[in-house]
């Protein structure tokens, strides 16, 4: 199975779409993830979750292909940190809509978004693009994944039961890991575990070894999310949480998530 459609011929992609395969679109952003992780962390994790989900779904009889990753999401919180790219919301929205339209034009009637990026403006953009597509009748374009731990449904004023979402529920296996106990949301133990597992060559291990956890709490989130000087004051090194996992199996959180989502797809949800 190819990593993404980028490694496939046009004829092979068209044949899969004709068979009724669904397309999974990884969505991320290019932004600073501390001194230890690459700026492509969110896109890399989205692509990994997409590939795992596609493989598990295909094995269960629901063929799925992974589209080339959309990496130009909206970054407001860490826009001024080293390495971050700044994409205008209107540019991000038009590009996402064009990609969805391209997949539809190639014969895919189900296109599912896997987004691993917590910026509210970014997620509002995805929501609005999907809503507009649904209003046009393209109801096969839906949102499959955003991390539950970021409480994105509530932040978007949604419940997760709206037509733009693929419904699935997290299971106990997603919580069956040892954690540091440090509150984290960015370049933390979860993201480090995933990148060390799937993209080990991109990690600065010398930097990681000496990084202490932050002492921030959920109460600090509103100020941090303002970005700019607020984010710099709270997270001067560009990470929020404990960079070093205590559980060597924490990367399996993403694998288990992919299994649950593949079950939902195989069940026709």
Helices and strands as residue ranges (DSSP letters): G 5-7, H 10-18, E 22-27, H 41-59, E 64-70, H 89-105, E 111-115, H 120-135, E 141-145, G 148-150, H 152-155, G 172-175, H 189-198, G 200-202, H 205-209, G 218-220, H 221-224, H 228-234, H 252-266
